[in-house]
Amino acid sequence: MFDTLRMLIADSLPAVPDLDPPIDAADIRVAAAALLLAMASADTQSRRDERVVMLRALTTWFGVDQRGAMELLEAAEDAWRAGGTTDGFIRQLSEEYDPDQRLILADLLWEVARADGWLDARETALASQLTRWLGVGPTAAAHPPTGG
C-alpha cells in the first residue's frame, strides 16, 4: 500500500530538470568557482556576503540557475578536497578561457573580495596574484572609483 502511495506522489511531482550542460569535475566552471571560493576564504570576515556575490556571479556568467550555482560551488569544494590546486585551476582556466573570459573572472574575483564592503591586505594580495596568474592586467574592479 505504501509503495503504491509513494508512486502516486512521485508521479504527481514536477520533474527537476538536469543541469544542461551537466557539471563534472573537469568542467571549466568548477575551476572558476574554485578560485571564487579561494577568494571568499581570503579573510576571516563573514562568508555570507561572499556567497551571495558568488551565486550571483555564477548565475549571471556561467549559464546556470540558482540550483546550478550551488552545485558548482559544491563541485568546487569537492575539487579542493580532492587535491585541486590553485596552479592546476589557473592552468586549466588559462588553457580553456580566452583573454576576455579571464578578464571577466578577474573582475568577479575582485567583486568577491569586496563583498563584505572592504578589502583587507590578504584579499588585495590574493586578488592581485590570481589576476596576474590569469594573465590579465589590472582590471577595472581592481581600482575602486574615486569620489568626485
N, C-alpha and C positions, 0 to 999 in steps of 0.2 A: 504494500500500500504506500509506504513512504517513498519507494523508488518511483512509483507512478507519479506521486505528488511532486517529487523533485524534477522529474522530466517535464511535467506540465509547467512548472515555474520556470525552468531553464528555457523552455521553448517560447515563453512569453516575454522574456527579457530581450532588449535590443542587443545585437551583437556589437562587441567592441572591435572596431577595425584594427588590423595590424598596422604598425607604422610602415609607411612607404617613403623611402626605402627603409628596410629593417636595419636595426643597429647591431653591429658586431664589433668585436674588439679591434679589428683593423680599420674600422670606419674613421675617416679623417676627422669627422665631427667629434669623435671621442678624444682624439689628440688635442683638438682645440679646447674642448671642455676641460680636459685635464690641466691645461695651462690656466684657464679661468679659475679652476679650483685652487691651484697653487697660489694665484694672486689673492684669492679670498682668504687664504690662510697666512698671508704675509704679516698680518698684525694680530694683536690679541683682542681687538675690538669685536663687537657683535658681528657674527657671520650672517645674521638675518638680512641686513641691508644688502650685503654682497650677494646673497642667494636670490633676492628679488631682482637685482640687476642682471645676474647670470641667467635666470629664467627668461627675463625679457629679451636679453641678447640672443639666446638660443631660439626663442620663438620668432624673433624678428629676422635673423640672419641664417638660420640653419634648417629651415624648411620643416619644422616640427611644431606640433601644438604643445599645450602645457604638459600633458602627459608625456609626450615625446621628449620635451626638455628635461623633465625629471628623470626619464630613463637614460638620457645622455649623461646627466650628472652621475647617476648610479654606475653607468658603464665606465665613466672616467675614474670614479673612486675605485672600482674593481681593477682598472688598468694600473693605478698607482699601487694597490695592494699586491697585484701580480708581478710587481717588479719593474713597472714602467719607470722611465727616467725622463728628466727634462730634456736631456740630449736626444733621446730617442723620439720624443714628441716633436721637438724642434726639427729634427732631421726629416721626419715624415711630413710635417707641415711645409718645410722648405721644398721638398720634392713634389708635393701634390698641389700646393696652393700657388697661384700666380702672385706677382708683387702686390696687386690691388687687394687680393684676398688677405694677404699677410698684413697689409696696412690696416684693413678693417679690424682684423683680430687684434693688432696692437692697440688700436683705439678702444676696443672692447676691454682689453686688459687694464687700460688706464681708467675706464669707467668703473670697473670693479674696484680698483684701488681707491677711487674717490667715493664709493658708495656710502660710506658712513659719514661723509661730509668733510673729511680732511685726509691729508696724506702724511704718513709718518716716514721716517728715514728708510725703514725696511721696505715699505711699499714702493717708494720712489726708486730705490736701488733695484728691486726686483723687476718692476715695470720697465725701467730703463734697460736693464740687462736683457730681458726677454725680447724687447723691441729690437735691440741691436742684433741678438741672435737670430731673429726672424728676417734679418737683412733689410729692414726698413729704417729710414732716418727718423728723426724726431717727428712725432705725429702731432696733429692739431690738438688732440686730447692731452698730450704731454705738457702743453702750455696753457695754463688757466687764463681765461680772458681777464683783462685788466679793466678796472672801473674807469669811467670817463665821462 
